[in-house]
Amino acid sequence: MPIDRKLLEILCCPVTKHGLRLLRADEIDTINEHILSGNVTNYGNEPVTLPLTEGLITDNRQRIYRIDDSIPVMLEKEGLPVDQFDLGAA
C-alpha cells in the first residue's frame, strides 16, 4: 500500500527540515542496484542490505529515507546519503 498523500504533505526531513517527495521507480532501481552490490551505507555508517520498495528523497536531494509497510523510517542514522548514487537530474 503506498504512503498516504496527506502524510507526505506534512512530512519533512528531521535533519534538514526540507520537504520530501516519493522516489521514482527508476531512482529506486538505481539505489537497489547499489544496495545489492554491497556499496551502500546509511548515515549511521552501517551497511544497507535490504532493497527499497518505496522511499522518500529530500527536496534538496541530500537524504533518502526508506518506507517500510507504508511507514516512513525517518530516523537520522537510517537515512541514506544521496551522493552514493547517480540519480540524474531532479
C-alpha positions in Angstrom: 0.0 0.0 0.0 1.5 3.4 -1.0 2.1 6.1 1.6 -0.8 8.4 2.3 -0.6 11.6 0.3 -1.8 13.7 3.2 1.0 12.3 5.4 3.5 13.1 2.6 2.4 16.7 2.5 3.2 17.3 6.2 6.4 15.3 6.5 9.8 16.9 6.4 13.3 15.8 6.9 14.1 15.6 10.6 17.6 16.9 10.0 17.4 19.5 7.2 13.7 20.3 7.6 13.4 20.2 3.8 10.2 18.8 2.2 10.1 15.3 0.8 8.9 13.6 -2.4 8.5 10.0 -3.3 11.3 8.3 -5.2 10.6 7.4 -8.8 10.8 3.8 -9.9 14.0 4.5 -11.9 15.6 6.1 -8.8 14.6 3.1 -6.6 16.1 0.7 -9.3 19.4 2.6 -9.2 19.5 2.6 -5.4 18.7 -1.1 -5.3 21.5 -1.9 -7.8 24.0 -0.2 -5.4 22.5 -1.9 -2.3 22.7 -5.3 -4.0 26.3 -4.7 -4.9 27.1 -4.0 -1.3 28.2 -0.4 -1.8 25.6 1.5 0.4 25.9 2.7 3.9 23.5 4.8 5.9 24.2 7.9 8.0 25.0 5.6 10.9 27.8 4.2 8.8 26.2 0.8 8.7 25.9 -1.3 5.5 22.4 -1.3 3.9 21.5 -4.8 2.6 17.7 -4.6 2.4 16.5 -3.2 -1.0 13.9 -0.4 -1.1 10.3 -0.9 -2.2 9.4 2.7 -1.6 11.4 5.7 -0.4 11.4 9.5 0.1 14.1 12.0 -1.0 14.5 15.5 0.4 13.8 18.4 -1.9 17.5 19.4 -1.7 18.4 15.9 -2.9 20.7 15.1 0.0 19.0 12.4 2.0 16.8 9.4 1.3 14.5 7.7 3.8 13.0 4.2 3.2 9.3 3.5 3.5 8.6 0.1 5.1 5.0 -1.2 5.0 3.7 2.3 4.2 5.6 3.8 7.2 8.4 6.3 6.5 11.5 5.4 8.5 12.6 9.0 9.4 15.5 8.2 11.8 18.5 10.3 11.2 21.0 7.4 11.2 18.8 5.3 8.9 18.8 7.9 6.2 20.9 7.3 3.0 23.3 9.9 1.7 22.3 10.6 -1.9 25.9 11.2 -3.0 26.3 7.4 -3.1 24.0 7.2 -6.2 23.9 8.7 -9.6 20.2 9.7 -9.7 20.5 12.2 -12.5 18.6 15.4 -12.6 15.6 16.1 -10.4 
